[in-house]
Amino acid sequence: MCRKGYEATSMNDIADAVGLTKAGIYHYIHGKENLLFAIMSYAMDMVDEDVMAPARKVMDAEQRLRTIVERHAKRILEVGGAVTILLEEMYALTPAHRRTITSRKRAYFDLIRRTLQQLAAEGKLRDVNPTVATFCLFGMILWISRWYHRDGKLTPQDVLTDLVQTAVNAVMKTSAAQSRRRTVVAR
Amino acid sequence: MCRKGYEATSMNDIADAVGLTKAGIYHYIHGKENLLFAIMSYAMDMVDEDVMAPARKVMDAEQRLRTIVERHAKRILEVGGAVTILLEEMYALTPAHRRTITSRKRAYFDLIRRTLQQLAAEGKLRDVNPTVATFCLFGMILWISRWYHRDGKLTPQDVLTDLVQTAVNAVMKTSAAQSRRRTVVAR
């Protein structure tokens, strides 16, 4: 499903991939849509545990933003982006499943936007709409799933360092981001 | 095809959409893959004419970067992102068609990366790998196709202004970007 895309994958393909008959596979999963929903729920569980939970513990808005970008990008770079791409297949879900995933995505979006709003209140955000800025951050992070290949020249750490710098400077005033960088260097 | 995705769309759906019988539609298009290739070729023609050709006439690297981001984002915001999303369906193409589209995408990628390399030579690029920076710009621009709805609160011009600012500051040192902004204001 990750390799061929959701629509192009048949229950036969799935049965072949796990070494079961088509009849056997229905003992474990009740159809393709249920499997897609389970994969998406797993992906959102990972975002909850690996990104949102640690970020919520960080009080400083800039540090929270860095935590979110770094943890999410690191996961896609190290684990691979196939599941991230499947998270786009919203139209394939039943209405009830789509509502569940939409509301989980929304909670993540809101966490980032609230962080940017906090930066704006502190005078550290560029003069941009926090909603547009949030989508710019999502574009940079989620797009990694489309282009990064672990067998290429760039290591996950190379990409991560540059991506965090690019993403933070995209939305934060440089004076704010730079003064923090100087503090870190001085330590 | 834009609404349901490539795989979920049948030749019957296409015939219905244009008011022809399934037999009639084959008079005009020789199968679904040919139609997808024609749509992707059209999308790349638009990038050539609307983005790459005007950008190639701009000698100044920063101004060329702004031209590329602004023209591409404007097109997605004003025309809609459905065709941009279809450009992702590379696995559905025949090998020969895939080579053609890949080489056209590559030419566009190279134009942006060369622009960033020129900025780096001028000391205006952040200390980031130009390849990673190019993909960050693509992520911000192409992601618009997934989130922007013209019936929402944000006008295309609202988003465009913020997106250009965010994208340019993501990759350029702020001292360089700011001095240019001051020049513009002073005119």
Interface residues (C-beta under 8 A of the other chain):
Chain A: K4 G5 Y6 E7 A8 E88 Y91 A92 R126 D127 V128 N129 T131 V132 A133 F135 C136 F138 G139 M140 I141 L142 W143 I144 R146 W147 Y148 L154 D158 V159 D162 L163 Q165 T166 A167 N169 A170 V171 T174
Chain B: K4 G5 Y6 E7 A8 E88 Y91 A92 R126 D127 V128 N129 T131 V132 A133 F135 C136 F138 G139 M140 I141 L142 W143 I144 R146 W147 Y148 L154 D158 V159 D162 L163 Q165 T166 A167 N169 A170 V171 K173 T174 S175
